[in-house]
Every structure is written in C-alpha cells, then in structure tokens.
Amino acid sequence: MVDPQEEGTSSNKSLVERLDEAPRKILDYLSATAKNYIAHLIGIVISYWPQHNLAPLAFGIASECSDKDFLRYRDEAEPIAEEIFKNLAI
C-alpha cells in the first residue's frame, strides 16, 4: 500500500509522509475491491434474471424484512457465496 521506491529514483515525499498516506490507500484499495466483488455478484444475478430490476438492492434490506429473516437468508446464502468466491479468479 505504500509505494515502494524504485531503485535509482528519489521521492519528493519522506518515508513518514508515505507511511502517513498508507491508511487512506488501504481503505481505497479495500473499497475498490469490495465494489468489484459486488458488481461481479450482481452481474451473476442479472445473467440469470435479466428482466428483474435490481436497483432496489442499492437501498439495502427490504423494509418489510425482519432482522431475523434477513439473518436466516444470509445464513442460507453463505454456502452459495463460498462457491462464488471459489470461482473468482483471484
């Protein structure tokens, strides 16, 4: 996450300045990776059900879904998530 110095080059920033930037760079990397995986998953869903409008997913859990039901749905989805993860080329 901290950009290493290439051999024979100099940086305008000190090591402390570059280390200070590391937390932001790590968060940026994690955010980009999470977005990529979410987009991949939504692409898989659309490939099976292209006629469905998935835009409401952006708002989170459906308002009529209880926390208990959501946790059950999430638990039921976990083995499928594991299989999707295994098939990702990472």
Residue frames as a rotation matrix with the C-alpha (Angstrom) as fourth column:
MET 1
0.565 0.825 0.000 0.00
0.825 -0.565 0.000 0.00
0.000 0.000 -1.000 0.00
VAL 2
0.545 -0.516 -0.661 2.98
-0.148 -0.835 0.530 2.25
-0.825 -0.191 -0.531 0.49
ASP 3
0.980 -0.166 -0.111 4.50
-0.099 0.078 -0.992 2.84
0.174 0.983 0.060 -2.91
PRO 4
0.521 -0.853 -0.005 8.00
0.573 0.346 0.743 1.38
-0.632 -0.390 0.669 -2.84
GLN 5
0.426 -0.496 -0.757 10.84
-0.609 -0.776 0.167 3.43
-0.670 0.389 -0.632 -4.22
GLU 6
0.977 -0.197 0.087 12.19
0.192 0.613 -0.767 2.18
0.097 0.765 0.636 -7.49
GLU 7
0.332 -0.932 -0.143 15.88
0.733 0.160 0.661 1.60
-0.594 -0.324 0.736 -7.47
GLY 8
-0.577 -0.718 0.389 17.80
0.811 -0.445 0.380 4.67
-0.100 0.535 0.839 -8.60
THR 9
-0.094 0.593 0.800 14.92
0.402 -0.713 0.575 7.11
0.911 0.375 -0.171 -8.15
SER 10
-0.956 -0.152 -0.250 14.15
0.290 -0.379 -0.879 9.62
0.039 -0.913 0.406 -5.47
SER 11
-0.015 1.000 -0.019 10.84
0.919 0.021 0.394 10.70
0.394 -0.011 -0.919 -4.00
ASN 12
-0.347 0.015 0.938 9.55
-0.082 -0.997 -0.015 14.12
0.934 -0.082 0.347 -3.12
LYS 13
0.617 0.653 0.439 7.99
-0.552 -0.039 0.833 12.57
0.562 -0.756 0.336 -0.02
SER 14
-0.472 -0.744 0.473 9.70
-0.861 0.272 -0.430 11.25
0.191 -0.610 -0.769 3.04
LEU 15
-0.770 0.159 -0.617 9.10
0.156 0.986 0.058 7.75
0.618 -0.052 -0.784 4.34
VAL 16
-0.804 0.488 -0.340 6.99
0.339 -0.094 -0.936 9.21
-0.489 -0.868 -0.089 7.17
GLU 17
-0.451 0.654 -0.607 4.83
-0.730 -0.662 -0.171 11.10
-0.514 0.366 0.776 4.66
ARG 18
-0.477 0.244 -0.844 4.36
-0.633 0.571 0.523 7.99
0.610 0.784 -0.118 2.55
LEU 19
-0.843 0.162 -0.512 3.52
0.418 0.797 -0.436 5.90
0.338 -0.582 -0.740 5.64
ASP 20
-0.755 0.579 -0.308 1.05
-0.114 -0.579 -0.808 8.58
-0.646 -0.574 0.503 6.69
GLU 21
-0.337 0.612 -0.716 -0.79
-0.941 -0.240 0.238 8.04
-0.026 0.754 0.657 3.38
ALA 22
-0.936 -0.166 -0.309 -0.93
-0.217 0.966 0.138 4.24
0.276 0.196 -0.941 3.87
PRO 23
-0.672 0.731 0.120 -4.25
0.250 0.376 -0.892 4.04
-0.697 -0.569 -0.436 5.80
ARG 24
0.083 0.710 -0.699 -6.07
-0.595 -0.528 -0.606 6.01
-0.800 0.466 0.379 3.09
LYS 25
-0.378 -0.298 -0.876 -4.51
-0.910 0.291 0.294 3.89
0.168 0.909 -0.382 0.36
ILE 26
-0.997 0.048 0.053 -5.53
0.032 0.962 -0.271 0.70
-0.064 -0.268 -0.961 2.17
LEU 27
-0.300 0.950 -0.089 -9.12
0.091 -0.064 -0.994 1.93
-0.950 -0.306 -0.068 2.53
ASP 28
0.035 0.262 -0.965 -9.18
-0.888 -0.434 -0.150 2.97
-0.458 0.862 0.217 -1.14
TYR 29
-0.750 -0.394 -0.532 -7.94
-0.601 0.741 0.299 -0.48
0.276 0.544 -0.792 -2.14
LEU 30
-0.882 0.449 0.142 -10.48
0.273 0.733 -0.624 -2.28
-0.384 -0.511 -0.769 0.07
SER 31
-0.077 0.886 -0.457 -13.32
-0.277 -0.459 -0.844 -0.08
-0.958 0.062 0.280 -1.22
ALA 32
-0.135 -0.035 -0.990 -12.39
-0.986 -0.096 0.138 -0.71
-0.100 0.995 -0.022 -4.85
THR 33
-0.934 -0.251 -0.255 -12.10
-0.277 0.958 0.070 -4.45
0.227 0.136 -0.964 -4.22
ALA 34
-0.635 0.765 0.111 -15.47
0.232 0.326 -0.916 -4.62
-0.737 -0.556 -0.384 -2.44
LYS 35
0.077 0.666 -0.742 -17.16
-0.641 -0.538 -0.548 -2.68
-0.764 0.518 0.385 -5.28
ASN 36
-0.474 -0.337 -0.813 -15.61
-0.862 0.363 0.353 -5.04
0.177 0.869 -0.462 -7.82
TYR 37
-0.995 0.100 -0.014 -16.91
0.100 0.962 -0.253 -8.13
-0.012 -0.253 -0.967 -5.99
ILE 38
-0.323 0.933 -0.160 -20.37
0.046 -0.153 -0.987 -6.64
-0.945 -0.326 0.006 -5.54
ALA 39
0.021 0.284 -0.959 -20.52
-0.902 -0.409 -0.141 -5.76
-0.432 0.867 0.248 -9.24
HIS 40
-0.801 -0.371 -0.470 -19.41
-0.539 0.789 0.295 -9.30
0.261 0.489 -0.832 -10.08
LEU 41
-0.846 0.517 0.129 -22.15
0.306 0.669 -0.677 -10.81
-0.436 -0.533 -0.725 -7.92
ILE 42
-0.017 0.872 -0.490 -24.83
-0.273 -0.476 -0.836 -8.52
-0.962 0.120 0.246 -9.33
GLY 43
-0.283 -0.167 -0.944 -23.63
-0.956 -0.033 0.293 -9.42
-0.080 0.985 -0.150 -12.83
ILE 44
-0.995 -0.055 -0.088 -24.09
-0.057 0.998 0.026 -13.10
0.086 0.030 -0.996 -11.99
VAL 45
-0.470 0.882 -0.033 -27.63
0.293 0.120 -0.949 -12.46
-0.833 -0.456 -0.314 -10.71
ILE 46
0.068 0.492 -0.868 -28.52
-0.669 -0.623 -0.406 -10.43
-0.740 0.608 0.287 -13.82
SER 47
-0.717 -0.385 -0.581 -27.18
-0.695 0.457 0.555 -13.20
0.052 0.801 -0.596 -16.06
TYR 48
-0.902 0.431 -0.002 -29.89
0.426 0.889 -0.170 -15.49
-0.071 -0.154 -0.986 -14.62
TRP 49
0.085 0.974 -0.208 -32.67
0.921 -0.157 -0.356 -12.92
-0.380 -0.161 -0.911 -14.25
PRO 50
-0.806 -0.527 0.269 -32.03
0.591 -0.724 0.355 -10.07
0.007 0.445 0.895 -16.75
GLN 51
-0.200 0.825 0.529 -35.68
0.448 -0.403 0.798 -8.95
0.871 0.396 -0.289 -16.66
HIS 52
0.487 0.408 -0.772 -35.60
0.861 -0.079 0.502 -8.09
0.143 -0.909 -0.390 -12.93
ASN 53
0.462 -0.277 0.842 -34.96
-0.107 -0.960 -0.257 -4.58
0.880 0.029 -0.474 -11.70
LEU 54
0.245 -0.465 -0.851 -32.17
0.863 0.505 -0.028 -4.87
0.442 -0.727 0.525 -9.14
ALA 55
-0.247 -0.342 0.907 -31.93
0.077 -0.939 -0.334 -1.14
0.966 -0.013 0.258 -8.43
PRO 56
0.693 0.557 0.458 -33.77
-0.388 -0.247 0.888 -1.50
0.607 -0.793 0.045 -5.07
LEU 57
0.600 -0.539 -0.591 -30.80
0.710 0.700 0.083 -3.55
0.369 -0.469 0.802 -3.81
ALA 58
-0.321 -0.776 0.543 -28.88
0.415 -0.631 -0.656 -0.29
0.851 0.015 0.525 -3.52
PHE 59
0.101 0.459 0.882 -31.20
-0.593 -0.684 0.424 0.72
0.799 -0.566 0.203 -0.67
GLY 60
-0.758 -0.458 0.464 -30.30
-0.644 0.414 -0.643 -2.29
0.102 -0.787 -0.609 1.46
ILE 61
-0.913 0.408 0.009 -32.62
0.387 0.872 -0.301 -4.75
-0.130 -0.271 -0.954 3.13
ALA 62
-0.400 0.861 0.315 -36.30
0.251 -0.228 0.941 -4.53
0.881 0.455 -0.125 2.19
SER 63
-0.600 0.160 0.784 -38.23
-0.663 -0.647 -0.376 -2.57
0.447 -0.745 0.495 4.80
GLU 64
0.465 0.872 0.153 -40.70
-0.831 0.371 0.414 -5.42
0.304 -0.319 0.897 5.33
CYS 65
0.331 -0.449 -0.830 -37.91
0.137 0.893 -0.429 -7.92
0.934 0.028 0.357 6.01
SER 66
0.974 0.025 0.224 -37.26
-0.217 -0.164 0.962 -8.52
0.061 -0.986 -0.154 9.69
ASP 67
0.128 -0.980 0.152 -33.75
-0.990 -0.135 -0.040 -8.73
0.060 -0.145 -0.988 11.08
LYS 68
-0.025 -0.069 0.997 -34.40
-0.458 0.888 0.050 -12.36
-0.889 -0.455 -0.053 12.00
ASP 69
0.827 0.381 0.414 -35.48
0.190 0.503 -0.843 -13.22
-0.529 0.776 0.343 8.44
PHE 70
0.774 -0.584 -0.243 -32.52
-0.568 -0.471 -0.675 -11.36
0.280 0.661 -0.696 6.96
LEU 71
-0.090 -0.842 0.531 -30.06
-0.940 0.249 0.235 -13.25
-0.330 -0.478 -0.814 9.16
ARG 72
0.224 0.257 0.940 -31.67
-0.034 0.966 -0.256 -16.51
-0.974 0.025 0.225 8.08
TYR 73
0.988 0.149 0.037 -31.46
0.040 -0.017 -0.999 -15.50
-0.148 0.989 -0.023 4.39
ARG 74
0.450 -0.890 -0.067 -27.84
-0.872 -0.422 -0.248 -14.50
0.193 0.170 -0.966 4.83
ASP 75
-0.149 -0.474 0.868 -27.03
-0.656 0.704 0.272 -17.82
-0.740 -0.529 -0.416 6.51
GLU 76
0.564 0.446 0.695 -28.76
0.205 0.740 -0.641 -19.69
-0.800 0.504 0.326 3.66
ALA 77
0.979 -0.168 -0.117 -26.75
-0.175 -0.388 -0.905 -17.69
0.106 0.906 -0.409 1.11
GLU 78
0.429 -0.883 0.190 -23.38
-0.735 -0.219 0.642 -18.31
-0.525 -0.416 -0.742 2.73
PRO 79
0.063 -0.450 0.891 -22.66
0.255 0.870 0.422 -21.67
-0.965 0.201 0.169 1.02
ILE 80
0.729 0.230 0.645 -23.53
0.677 -0.095 -0.730 -20.11
-0.106 0.969 -0.225 -2.34
ALA 81
0.898 -0.439 -0.016 -21.22
-0.440 -0.898 -0.015 -17.18
-0.007 0.021 -1.000 -1.54
GLU 82
0.216 -0.838 0.501 -18.45
-0.360 0.408 0.839 -19.67
-0.907 -0.362 -0.214 -0.76
GLU 83
0.234 -0.073 0.969 -18.90
0.722 0.681 -0.124 -21.32
-0.651 0.729 0.212 -4.17
ILE 84
0.940 0.104 0.324 -18.92
0.298 -0.710 -0.638 -17.96
0.164 0.697 -0.698 -5.97
PHE 85
0.684 -0.729 0.043 -15.76
-0.632 -0.561 0.535 -16.97
-0.366 -0.393 -0.844 -4.11
LYS 86
0.127 -0.635 0.762 -14.05
0.106 0.772 0.626 -20.24
-0.986 0.001 0.166 -5.13
ASN 87
0.385 0.127 0.914 -14.86
0.871 0.279 -0.405 -19.49
-0.306 0.952 -0.003 -8.79
LEU 88
0.960 -0.114 -0.255 -13.39
-0.161 -0.972 -0.171 -15.98
-0.229 0.205 -0.952 -8.72
ALA 89
0.536 -0.830 0.154 -10.09
0.677 0.314 -0.666 -15.65
0.505 0.461 0.730 -10.47
ILE 90
0.884 -0.256 0.391 -8.10
-0.408 -0.831 0.379 -14.05
0.228 -0.495 -0.839 -7.66
